[in-house]
Amino acid sequence: MTNPSAGPNRVADPGREHRRAVSVEEHTELVASLLAPLRIRPAYSVAVGDALGRIAARDVCAPVDLPLFRNSQMDGYAVLASDVAHVPAALRVIATVAAGPSNRIRLEPGTAVKIMTGAPMPENADAVVPIENTTYDGEIVTVTVGRTAGEYVREQGSDITTGTVMVQAGDTIEPRHIAVLAAVGLSHVQVSSRPKVAVITTGAELVDAGSPLLPGQIYDSNSVTLAAHLRANGAEVVAVHRSSDDVDEFRRILSDAVATAELVITSGGVSMGDFEVVKDVLAPMGGHFGSVRMQPGGPQGTATIDGVPVLDFPGNPVSTVVSFIVFARNAVRAAAGLEAIESRSVPLAHSITSIAGKRQLLRGKLGDDGVSSVAGPGSHLVAAMAWADVLIDIPEDTTALDAGTEVQVIPL
């Protein structure tokens, strides 16, 4: 597709709009196909301490045994088990060994070494007597509880052996993984790169949060909301832009976004008004704009600019979020190497009605008795998004459902 900075010479087939309103499934498949190439991710090395939340690009195997050497599990005395088969047993203490570098020591029958937790075992010692099972007079330790060979001894490789797969390719690296990677001495790990996404919000009425509002202005919530959803689902947000309804300004911003991102998501400018800047710029360049049979979030658009997919969502805040959740979230997660977030079935806590011909995605709240709607389908009802924890998915051919009816809910 032509670079947006060049601009179209003429408007051919304005809007290339869908000749019919498409289903949610059809548009979801379209978005998934556009984003499918993003699933091929290059790998690069990051410090283990910086790998939290990243996706392992390949299996990570232990380069060493763990423990690295035989060591004591307790503070006590390293002994020959045969010397303490019968108690009480008096043994001469020939050395004290702390954790850390140590000289090699070999026990003779009738001797013991005072040893600390984690300290290397004497070469031929085969048991440790905990300190609470002994008395010591400064030279002789008297063992009061016998121990058998192997007791309180950590053998080399008893936890992890060289070559053990500690993190599998595709795993999300968590603190528990960080611990074992560091324990075997790895300083870096190969991770998959995150999909790079740019966000563009549009509208002359938008201003930054914290700025004074003039009549007719509103705060730009979509930019920060989309960026937050993208980061929460494994993407790297490389740029957040805002454009007025001026087509030349939008072209410039879009050109910059395409140059830095692998995916661009826009909000606003896709409906049927007089100032639909996204559609005005992208439709003559081959973008597809039309309606999906759902509420909220019906107006949708897609395009490809220099090989970079562009998803175009409506500008109402709830419509923007619902569009991302329904159409883009799992495609972004797939590109990031994360598992899909699936819908599940729960009963309705109360009866609801729905508009025929459109799939309703109602904000809902889960409770002990099922799911309750916390707002209607209106795209302007922003507060309910903070109260809701799911979207209630009502099929487009349904007009009423009784309490107790099983419905699909999509986690937010």
Steps between C-alpha positions, in 0.01 A plus 500: 500500500618853430681681778250733671735798485465509123124539511250368245453670167129434497231327698407176330209301640487720814517293815510164329240428762372152570204443270327347801544510874725209590486272802734519797654171391572627150673814620692308766634266232599798284694661786666169591616451142639854482697450821609139434842602356581666834518156663845445348709671766876556499683401818756698692692474825401680819645491849329243718398775740320679216326192362195512727182473296685426177443195280785248483608469136645152546548235767735611776715212629709484815871544420603348835378267771313640797623468767837555339666282767409277796406724790340498840128548541536596868724670749663210683782248464608311189574140598551148376161332547675188626644704790154597627321168444500457876445796731613675698813530284797725583691645203798733480426823311786568256373809316217746451365560148283798409313565176738633237840397365649215701803272504443132439461306822489125550365336814671220684295259708408660832520859370245763398493844341280780629309616194260780407197484271612510137866428578677235288507155654833331586589257222397180673245629753161347430269648765439816699388499861297816579655708773196450725580126512847561646696643788844652453771571757735690271685192375269199511147492362264245648230383260178406677285408197636266235479582127517277194694560180354784293309673778517881476737482203415678175659301219638674192225521235228382738291808410595563135735310272690655211275518194170512690245724323415767755290728277326378188476701180178699513488520880436838657797560728382547859685571826528123564686464171727793579602324822612178333668675206709706738572195720666316211707804411324626188539874449295530178212320331357505148150652482261575217464862404168664578280620215557874454174695489422869444176661614334797328193671643313749285270791564532878522314486830767297683740648756749350745390407850577781741452774242220755542198420285343747260135464403456193281829338600546165675796319648681248283445174687529265203874547453593400853233229513613332178864525603418338835308214337780443251768484769284271713480260207867477414552785253765770504337838445756692296299819444177668606379777267199727479372660180241764432245445226736650242585241235851631436585486870364148527700390195822631656431333834402173334817504291710546816312220677543255214874572495545387862230240561396155383135577573308827519170539685289811448189619682239732354435620150340182362126564515256689273558861606642792303843489669607136487871561448616139526255379239558806280874426484506121493194409294638637170820308572324164522380505859183311581234676707155387595285365776513194721172372637583576863435766761701687616780517243313457172708727271833334418782539253817324391785593272857408418765770454840390366436154641394630842144406605280785622193429714248783513262510798213739571580791729245464778701380801294190572488411130878530482556264794238249387649502149845423637374225731286330236711539187861576587589370845550133418672581170745725687549232767572241231763731350648544847508123560229510766202268533162624386250628755189292440136563580319272742144412590328636813133541597323835487422637845195682361301519179615729221368627169697561183462667162430261214746497211806612695728303725492676834810519718377616836728592783449252779605417854552145624345402831405193701169471313646552153560807288310828521488777244640826639408721204318502171669472162558875464852591394502816713461320835864509604463453876357151460828382345668556837227307682483213254730198490349326195309567180172310474480365145139496377444341156361730233179298455412516872253754641446374856661260745368382836695490823699178523560477125859408417680774307854548376709760681830647381745594779607863500 
